[in-house]
Each structure stands twice: as C-alpha cells, then as structure tokens.
Amino acid sequence: MGGVSRGPTEREHPAQAAPSPALDLRGFPARAMRAGSAVFRAHRTDRGPWWFGSDGGGRFDLGPPRGTCYLAETPLVAVRERLGIVLGAQRRVPAAVLDGVVVSRLGLVAAISVANLRSTRAGGFGVLNELSTMVPYDVPQAWARALGAAGFDGVRYPARFSTGRAGSVALFGLGGDRSSWPRDPGSVPAADVQGAPVRRPSPRLRELTVVRTPRRRAGRASRPR
C-alpha cells in the first residue's frame, strides 16, 4: 500500500502577516535614542553614509518622497548586514565585496523614537522575529509604512545576518542623500573591523582553467536553407 503524499506544512510558509488597516499602534514599544547616539554604516568610499533609499530594495523602505537609511549598532553588524547573502556561513568572502567599503561611526543629528521590534511587547501587536528575516519585503515594508504613519522615526530590529544582542536601526526620513550631515573623518576599511570575514583573494589567471566551448558540428540540419 503506497504512502500518503503530503504537501508542505504550514511551518514552511511565512507566518508574519502585514498589519491590519484597523491595527491600533498606540502603546507599541518604543526605543528613545538621544542626539549624538553612535550608529554605524558600511558604505562605499565614493558614496556618503547618510543615504535614505526609497526604491523598494531595502527591508523597511518607505515609498517616495520618503526613504530609509539603514544603520547598525556596532561596526561588525554594519559589515555583516552589507555582505548579506554573500556571507552565508562562510568566514572567507571574495575580496571584491569588501574592496572600497568602509565603516563610518556616525552620530544621530537629533533625538528620535524608533519602534522597537526587539521588545517582547511587540509580539502583542502581531510582530514576529520573522519580520526581520523574511523575503520578499512586501510585509516588512507594510509595517514600515504603518509605523511611520504612527509617528515613529524608524525601526530597531534584529539583524538578519548577525547574532548577539546588537541589532540594526532603519531610520525614516526624506528620500535621498544628506550630504550636509556630519560624516566620520576616521572611517575604517570594512576588512579591518574586528571579527569581519577574511577576504579571499581573487584567483590569478594561471590558476584558472579555461574551458573552450565545444564547436557545433556542421551538418545538413544546421545549414541555412
């Protein structure tokens, strides 16, 4: 007698739902951050650290004209979150992903209040840790819009690609660059951050195996008519 075919279980599908339009976010746990509080950003040297993206490519992106700047609570979290899925479980990463990348220590230009997804009380509003790891980003972005509309200046959430107590902060604001905001004159190469993955050198030409594309044998079927 054949076995019964079973489909995917419910646990194999995301459980995190988007916020209901009727959800009352009054009392949602908040985290106050003072002006000057230290945050970190891993970015390319040819780009400023204060960039508020609104193209939908970030987990908690807001739509135009607003945007979101992704920050970290430690330099290592900043590096790991930038590497993302390139990192995986590896301790060595291609040199190209770290070349030209620095970590800046920044200070918040004003006091802010962010929605604290790391609080146990966030669960009472329907928030799961899955909100910080799930893909695609439709549901997290819906929460960003709802929390932004509720008056929060951003979101504090668990870092997807890091472990430990330190996490990430998604800061809300007008989309685009803040070239006038203070920058870190002492930015350090991402590869020099303590605990950062080791760069794997790019292979040299003589170490590569060149595979020639096999020629297609000319026959009657391949001749033009």
C-alpha positions as CSV (number, residue, x, y, z in Angstrom):
1,M,0.0,0.0,0.0
2,G,1.5,3.3,-1.1
3,G,2.2,6.1,1.4
4,V,0.1,9.2,1.6
5,S,1.6,12.2,-0.3
6,R,1.9,15.2,2.0
7,G,2.2,18.8,0.9
8,P,4.3,21.5,2.5
9,T,3.4,22.1,6.2
10,E,2.2,25.4,7.5
11,R,5.6,25.9,9.2
12,E,7.3,26.0,5.8
13,H,5.4,29.2,4.9
14,P,5.8,32.7,6.5
15,A,3.6,33.3,9.5
16,Q,4.3,37.0,9.7
17,A,1.3,39.0,8.4
18,A,1.1,42.6,7.2
19,P,-0.5,45.0,9.7
20,S,-4.3,45.3,9.5
21,P,-5.5,48.7,8.5
22,A,-7.5,48.7,11.7
23,L,-4.5,47.9,13.9
24,D,-4.1,50.4,16.7
25,L,-0.4,51.0,17.2
26,R,-0.8,53.2,20.3
27,G,1.4,51.7,23.0
28,F,3.7,50.0,20.6
29,P,7.1,49.6,22.3
30,A,9.5,52.4,21.5
31,R,13.2,53.0,22.0
32,A,14.4,56.5,22.6
33,M,17.7,57.4,21.1
34,R,19.4,60.7,22.0
35,A,21.0,63.1,19.6
36,G,24.6,62.1,19.1
37,S,23.9,58.4,19.8
38,A,26.5,56.3,17.9
39,V,25.4,54.3,15.0
40,F,27.4,52.7,12.2
41,R,27.1,52.4,8.4
42,A,29.1,50.3,6.0
43,H,29.3,52.1,2.6
44,R,31.5,52.6,-0.4
45,T,34.1,55.3,-0.2
46,D,32.6,57.1,-3.2
47,R,29.2,57.4,-1.5
48,G,28.1,59.2,1.6
49,P,26.8,57.3,4.6
50,W,23.6,59.2,5.1
51,W,21.5,57.7,2.2
52,F,17.8,57.3,2.5
53,G,16.6,54.8,-0.1
54,S,13.1,54.6,-1.4
55,D,13.3,52.2,-4.4
56,G,11.9,49.2,-2.5
57,G,15.2,47.4,-2.4
58,G,15.5,47.6,1.4
59,R,13.6,45.7,4.0
60,F,11.9,48.7,5.6
61,D,11.9,51.1,2.6
62,L,9.3,53.8,2.5
63,G,8.0,54.9,-0.8
64,P,8.8,58.3,-2.4
65,P,9.2,61.0,-1.3
66,R,10.2,59.4,1.9
67,G,13.1,56.9,2.4
68,T,15.0,54.8,4.8
69,C,18.7,54.8,6.0
70,Y,20.0,51.5,7.3
71,L,22.3,51.7,10.3
72,A,23.8,49.3,12.8
73,E,24.5,49.3,16.5
74,T,28.1,48.0,16.1
75,P,30.7,48.1,13.3
76,L,30.6,44.4,12.9
77,V,26.9,44.3,12.4
78,A,27.2,47.0,9.8
79,V,29.7,44.9,7.8
80,R,27.8,41.6,8.0
81,E,24.5,43.2,7.0
82,R,26.1,44.8,4.0
83,L,27.6,41.4,2.9
84,G,24.2,39.8,3.3
85,I,23.7,36.5,1.5
86,V,27.2,36.7,0.1
87,L,28.4,35.9,3.6
88,G,26.2,32.9,4.4
89,A,28.1,30.6,6.8
90,Q,31.5,31.4,5.3
91,R,34.4,33.0,7.1
92,R,36.1,34.0,3.8
93,V,34.4,36.2,1.2
94,P,35.5,37.4,-2.2
95,A,37.8,40.3,-1.9
96,A,35.7,42.3,-4.3
97,V,32.8,42.6,-1.9
98,L,35.0,44.4,0.7
99,D,37.2,46.4,-1.6
100,G,36.4,50.1,-1.4
101,V,33.9,49.6,1.5
102,V,34.4,51.5,4.8
103,V,32.6,51.7,8.1
104,S,31.7,55.1,9.4
105,R,30.9,55.9,13.0
106,L,28.0,58.4,12.9
107,G,26.1,60.4,15.5
108,L,22.3,60.9,15.2
109,V,21.7,64.6,14.4
110,A,18.5,64.7,16.6
111,A,16.8,62.8,19.3
112,I,14.5,60.1,17.8
113,S,11.9,57.5,18.9
114,V,12.0,54.2,17.0
115,A,9.6,51.3,17.1
116,N,11.4,48.5,19.0
117,L,10.8,45.2,17.3
118,R,13.2,43.6,19.7
119,S,10.9,44.2,22.6
120,T,8.9,41.2,23.8
121,R,5.8,43.5,23.9
122,A,6.0,43.9,20.1
123,G,4.5,40.4,19.9
124,G,1.3,41.6,21.3
125,F,0.8,43.7,18.2
126,G,1.4,40.8,15.8
127,V,5.2,41.2,15.2
128,L,7.3,38.1,14.9
129,N,11.1,37.9,14.6
130,E,10.4,36.6,11.1
131,L,9.7,40.3,10.1
132,S,13.5,40.8,10.2
133,T,14.4,37.8,8.1
134,M,11.6,37.2,5.6
135,V,11.7,37.8,1.9
136,P,10.4,39.3,-0.2
137,Y,10.0,42.7,1.5
138,D,6.3,43.4,0.9
139,V,5.2,42.7,4.5
140,P,8.2,44.4,6.3
141,Q,7.6,47.5,4.1
142,A,3.9,47.5,5.0
143,W,4.9,47.5,8.7
144,A,7.4,50.4,8.0
145,R,4.6,52.4,6.4
146,A,2.3,51.7,9.3
147,L,4.9,52.5,12.0
148,G,6.0,55.7,10.1
149,A,2.3,56.8,9.9
150,A,2.0,56.2,13.7
151,G,4.8,58.7,14.3
152,F,7.9,56.6,14.7
153,D,11.2,57.9,13.4
154,G,12.3,54.5,12.4
155,V,12.6,50.8,13.4
156,R,15.0,49.0,15.7
157,Y,15.1,45.3,14.7
158,P,17.2,42.1,14.9
159,A,20.0,42.0,12.3
160,R,19.3,39.2,9.8
161,F,23.0,38.2,9.2
162,S,24.4,38.7,12.7
163,T,24.0,37.1,16.1
164,G,24.2,38.6,19.5
165,R,22.5,41.5,21.2
166,A,23.4,44.2,18.8
167,G,21.0,44.9,16.0
168,S,20.1,47.3,13.3
169,V,18.2,50.6,13.0
170,A,16.2,51.7,10.0
171,L,15.9,55.5,10.1
172,F,13.0,57.2,8.3
173,G,13.3,60.5,6.5
174,L,13.1,62.3,3.2
175,G,14.5,60.2,0.4
176,G,17.9,60.9,-0.9
177,D,21.4,61.9,0.3
178,R,22.2,64.1,3.4
179,S,25.4,65.5,2.2
180,S,25.3,68.3,4.8
181,W,25.1,65.9,7.8
182,P,28.3,65.2,9.8
183,R,30.5,62.4,8.5
184,D,33.2,60.3,10.1
185,P,36.7,61.5,9.0
186,G,38.1,58.4,10.5
187,S,36.2,55.8,8.6
188,V,38.0,52.4,8.6
189,P,38.1,49.8,5.9
190,A,35.4,47.2,6.4
191,A,38.0,44.4,6.2
192,D,39.8,45.9,9.2
193,V,36.7,45.7,11.5
194,Q,37.4,43.2,14.3
195,G,35.6,40.0,13.5
196,A,34.9,40.8,9.9
197,P,35.2,37.9,7.4
198,V,38.6,37.4,5.8
199,R,39.0,38.4,2.2
200,R,39.5,35.6,-0.2
201,P,42.0,36.8,-2.9
202,S,40.8,36.7,-6.5
203,P,42.3,33.8,-8.4
204,R,45.2,34.6,-10.7
205,L,44.9,33.9,-14.4
206,R,47.3,31.0,-14.3
207,E,45.1,29.4,-11.6
208,L,42.1,29.4,-13.8
209,T,41.0,26.5,-16.0
210,V,40.0,27.7,-19.5
211,V,37.1,25.6,-20.9
212,R,36.6,26.0,-24.6
213,T,33.0,26.0,-25.9
214,P,32.6,22.8,-28.0
215,R,32.1,23.5,-31.7
216,R,28.9,22.6,-33.2
217,R,29.5,20.1,-35.9
218,A,28.2,21.3,-39.2
219,G,25.6,19.0,-40.8
220,R,22.7,19.2,-43.1
221,A,20.3,20.1,-40.3
222,S,22.5,23.1,-39.3
223,R,23.0,24.5,-42.8
224,P,20.9,27.5,-43.7
225,R,18.2,26.9,-46.3
